[in-house]
Amino acid sequence: MKVPSNFFGIVVKRQRYREKDALVTILTKEYGFKTFLVRGTQGPKSKISGSVIPFSYGDYSGLVKDEGLSYLNSASNVKQFDEIIQDIELNAYATFLFDLMSNAFLNEVIPDEWYKELFKALLYIDNGYDAQIVVNILQMHLLKVFGVEPNMDSCVVGGEKNARFDFSVILGGLLCSKHFNQDVHRLHLSERTIYFLRLFSKISLDQISSINLKDSNKDLIQHAIDSIYIGSVGSYPKSKTFIDNMHTWHI
């Protein structure tokens, strides 16, 4: 079915198609992720080319198809996440967020509250907040969407709320020191790392300005979240590999 439509969207990806056209993936508010054929983007007089640069967002109009390529006709009120476009590190984290959302919702329409949350995250990243922390907070929240929300309130075995905790991927949450022997593969996390995992699972992005972490602590938190995702969700977007490699660069 083809539906002529006006919709709000965020440009995720663009690639050249044939000589003068482009294939543009847009995360639309109304239809989820859609790939559009956009005519004439390569010409110097193209009116739409600047509106379909990755990390642009605004109001778009086109023919939306249930399957296969859709067609984009026009755009208006288009703005850009300028800092994300210009900074390879911010670009990498934003791309990873798109991929996480795609995996979490299996390319279906993203619920309105999550679409707003993603857009807010991109705004925070674009406005200078720590991209890694922004992404980590959303990662902890997205575990619920993936169907593997961990128990971050109390020990999964005995229910203890005030104790020294570690994290058990197998048991799905916090494990107190009395029950460490229940999982020989527990993550052996520091109390500080556990504190921030619990914090990130509870707070909203609006509270991010109160968080300031050393790179060494951020690395430990990221490693813990990676272990949780690989052990419970089972896979990671390929874009995460680029972020991991990026941290080894010496510029």
C-alpha positions as CSV (number, residue, x, y, z in Angstrom):
1,M,0.0,0.0,0.0
2,K,1.2,3.5,-0.9
3,V,0.3,6.4,1.4
4,P,1.0,10.0,0.4
5,S,1.9,11.6,3.7
6,N,3.5,14.5,5.6
7,F,5.6,13.3,8.5
8,F,8.3,14.4,11.0
9,G,11.6,12.6,10.7
10,I,15.3,12.4,11.6
11,V,17.7,11.5,8.8
12,V,19.7,8.5,9.8
13,K,21.7,7.6,6.7
14,R,22.2,8.7,3.1
15,Q,24.0,6.9,0.2
16,R,24.3,7.7,-3.4
17,Y,22.0,5.9,-5.8
18,R,22.8,5.8,-9.5
19,E,24.1,9.0,-11.0
20,K,21.8,11.7,-9.6
21,D,19.8,10.2,-6.8
22,A,20.1,9.1,-3.2
23,L,18.7,6.5,-0.8
24,V,17.9,8.2,2.5
25,T,16.9,6.3,5.6
26,I,14.7,8.4,7.9
27,L,13.5,7.6,11.3
28,T,9.9,8.9,11.0
29,K,7.7,9.6,13.9
30,E,4.7,8.0,12.2
31,Y,6.1,5.0,10.3
32,G,9.4,4.1,12.0
33,F,12.6,3.6,10.0
34,K,11.9,4.1,6.3
35,T,14.2,4.2,3.3
36,F,13.3,6.8,0.6
37,L,14.4,7.3,-2.9
38,V,15.2,10.9,-3.3
39,R,15.5,12.2,-6.9
40,G,18.1,14.7,-8.1
41,T,20.2,15.1,-4.9
42,Q,23.5,15.2,-6.7
43,G,22.8,18.2,-8.9
44,P,24.1,21.7,-7.8
45,K,20.6,23.1,-8.1
46,S,18.9,20.5,-5.9
47,K,16.4,22.0,-3.5
48,I,16.2,18.9,-1.3
49,S,19.8,17.8,-1.0
50,G,20.6,19.9,2.1
51,S,17.5,18.6,3.8
52,V,18.5,15.0,3.7
53,I,22.0,15.2,5.2
54,P,22.4,12.7,8.1
55,F,21.3,14.2,11.4
56,S,19.0,16.6,9.8
57,Y,15.4,16.7,11.1
58,G,12.2,18.4,10.2
59,D,8.9,18.0,8.3
60,Y,9.0,15.8,5.2
61,S,6.5,14.8,2.5
62,G,6.4,11.8,0.3
63,L,4.9,8.5,-0.7
64,V,5.3,6.0,2.1
65,K,5.2,2.2,1.2
66,D,4.7,-0.7,3.5
67,E,7.5,-2.6,1.7
68,G,10.4,-1.6,-0.4
69,L,11.5,1.9,-1.2
70,S,9.3,4.9,-0.4
71,Y,9.7,8.2,-2.2
72,L,10.5,11.6,-0.8
73,N,9.2,14.7,-2.5
74,S,9.9,17.7,-0.3
75,A,11.0,19.0,3.1
76,S,10.4,22.0,5.2
77,N,11.4,23.4,8.6
78,V,14.6,21.4,8.5
79,K,17.3,21.9,11.1
80,Q,20.4,20.0,11.8
81,F,22.3,18.6,14.8
82,D,25.3,20.6,13.8
83,E,27.8,19.4,16.4
84,I,26.9,15.8,15.8
85,I,27.5,16.3,12.0
86,Q,30.9,17.8,12.5
87,D,32.3,15.6,15.3
88,I,33.1,12.0,14.4
89,E,32.8,10.8,18.1
90,L,29.4,12.4,18.6
91,N,28.4,11.0,15.2
92,A,29.4,7.5,16.3
93,Y,27.4,7.6,19.5
94,A,24.3,9.0,17.7
95,T,24.5,6.3,15.1
96,F,24.8,3.7,17.8
97,L,21.6,5.1,19.4
98,F,19.8,4.8,16.1
99,D,20.9,1.1,15.8
100,L,19.9,0.3,19.4
101,M,16.4,1.7,18.7
102,S,16.1,-0.2,15.5
103,N,17.1,-3.5,17.3
104,A,14.8,-2.7,20.3
105,F,11.7,-2.1,18.3
106,L,12.6,-4.3,15.3
107,N,12.0,-1.5,12.8
108,E,8.4,-1.0,13.9
109,V,6.9,2.3,14.8
110,I,8.7,3.6,17.9
111,P,6.3,4.5,20.7
112,D,5.9,8.3,21.1
113,E,7.6,8.4,24.5
114,W,10.7,6.6,23.1
115,Y,10.8,8.8,20.0
116,K,10.8,11.9,22.2
117,E,13.5,10.3,24.4
118,L,15.7,9.6,21.4
119,F,15.3,13.1,20.1
120,K,16.1,14.5,23.6
121,A,19.2,12.4,23.7
122,L,20.4,13.8,20.4
123,L,19.7,17.3,21.6
124,Y,21.7,16.7,24.7
125,I,24.6,15.2,22.8
126,D,24.5,18.1,20.3
127,N,24.6,20.6,23.1
128,G,27.7,19.4,24.7
129,Y,26.6,16.8,27.3
130,D,28.7,13.7,27.6
131,A,27.6,11.5,24.7
132,Q,28.8,8.3,26.4
133,I,26.8,9.0,29.6
134,V,23.7,10.0,27.6
135,V,23.9,6.7,25.7
136,N,24.6,4.6,28.8
137,I,21.5,6.0,30.5
138,L,19.3,5.1,27.5
139,Q,21.0,1.7,27.3
140,M,20.0,0.9,30.9
141,H,16.4,2.0,30.2
142,L,16.2,0.1,26.9
143,L,16.8,-3.2,28.7
144,K,13.1,-3.2,29.6
145,V,12.2,-2.8,25.9
146,F,14.4,-5.8,25.1
147,G,12.5,-7.8,27.7
148,V,15.5,-8.3,30.0
149,E,15.0,-5.5,32.6
150,P,17.3,-6.4,35.5
151,N,16.4,-6.1,39.1
152,M,18.4,-3.1,40.3
153,D,16.5,-2.6,43.6
154,S,17.5,-5.6,45.6
155,C,19.3,-8.9,45.6
156,V,17.7,-11.3,43.1
157,V,18.2,-14.2,45.5
158,G,17.4,-13.0,49.0
159,G,15.8,-9.6,48.4
160,E,18.4,-7.7,50.5
161,K,18.2,-4.0,49.8
162,N,21.2,-2.7,51.8
163,A,24.3,-4.7,51.1
164,R,27.4,-4.9,49.1
165,F,26.3,-5.8,45.6
166,D,27.6,-7.3,42.4
167,F,25.7,-8.0,39.2
168,S,24.7,-11.4,37.8
169,V,23.8,-11.5,34.2
170,I,22.6,-15.1,34.5
171,L,20.2,-14.3,37.4
172,G,19.1,-10.9,36.0
173,G,20.2,-8.3,38.5
174,L,21.9,-7.4,41.7
175,L,23.5,-10.1,43.8
176,C,24.4,-9.3,47.4
177,S,27.6,-10.6,49.0
178,K,25.8,-13.2,51.0
179,H,24.8,-14.9,47.7
180,F,27.9,-14.3,45.6
181,N,28.3,-18.1,45.5
182,Q,25.1,-18.4,43.5
183,D,26.9,-17.2,40.3
184,V,30.6,-17.9,39.7
185,H,30.3,-15.8,36.6
186,R,29.1,-12.6,38.3
187,L,30.7,-9.5,36.9
188,H,32.9,-8.6,39.8
189,L,32.0,-4.9,39.7
190,S,33.2,-2.3,42.1
191,E,30.7,-0.6,44.4
192,R,31.1,2.6,42.5
193,T,30.3,0.9,39.2
194,I,27.2,-0.7,40.7
195,Y,26.2,2.7,42.1
196,F,26.2,4.2,38.6
197,L,24.4,1.3,37.0
198,R,21.6,1.6,39.5
199,L,21.6,5.4,39.1
200,F,21.5,5.2,35.3
201,S,18.6,2.7,35.4
202,K,16.5,5.2,37.4
203,I,17.3,8.7,36.4
204,S,15.9,10.6,33.4
205,L,18.1,12.4,30.8
206,D,17.0,15.7,32.4
207,Q,19.2,14.9,35.4
208,I,22.4,14.3,33.4
209,S,23.9,17.7,34.2
210,S,24.6,16.5,37.7
211,I,26.8,13.7,36.5
212,N,30.6,14.2,36.1
213,L,32.8,11.1,35.7
214,K,36.4,10.4,35.1
215,D,37.2,8.6,31.9
216,S,38.5,5.6,33.9
217,N,35.1,5.3,35.7
218,K,33.2,5.7,32.4
219,D,35.2,2.9,30.9
220,L,34.3,0.6,33.8
221,I,30.6,1.4,33.5
222,Q,30.7,0.9,29.7
223,H,32.4,-2.4,30.1
224,A,29.7,-3.5,32.6
225,I,26.9,-2.4,30.3
226,D,28.5,-4.2,27.4
227,S,28.6,-7.4,29.5
228,I,25.0,-7.1,30.4
229,Y,23.9,-6.5,26.8
230,I,26.0,-9.3,25.4
231,G,24.9,-11.7,28.1
232,S,21.2,-10.9,28.2
233,V,20.2,-9.2,24.9
234,G,22.6,-11.4,23.0
235,S,23.9,-9.1,20.4
236,Y,25.2,-5.6,19.8
237,P,24.9,-3.3,16.7
238,K,28.1,-3.3,14.6
239,S,28.3,0.5,15.1
240,K,29.5,-0.3,18.7
241,T,32.7,-1.8,17.3
242,F,33.5,1.6,15.7
243,I,33.1,3.3,19.1
244,D,35.3,0.7,20.7
245,N,38.0,1.2,18.1
246,M,37.7,4.9,18.3
247,H,38.7,4.9,22.0
248,T,42.1,3.3,20.9
249,W,43.0,6.2,18.6
250,H,45.7,8.5,19.7
251,I,45.2,11.9,18.1
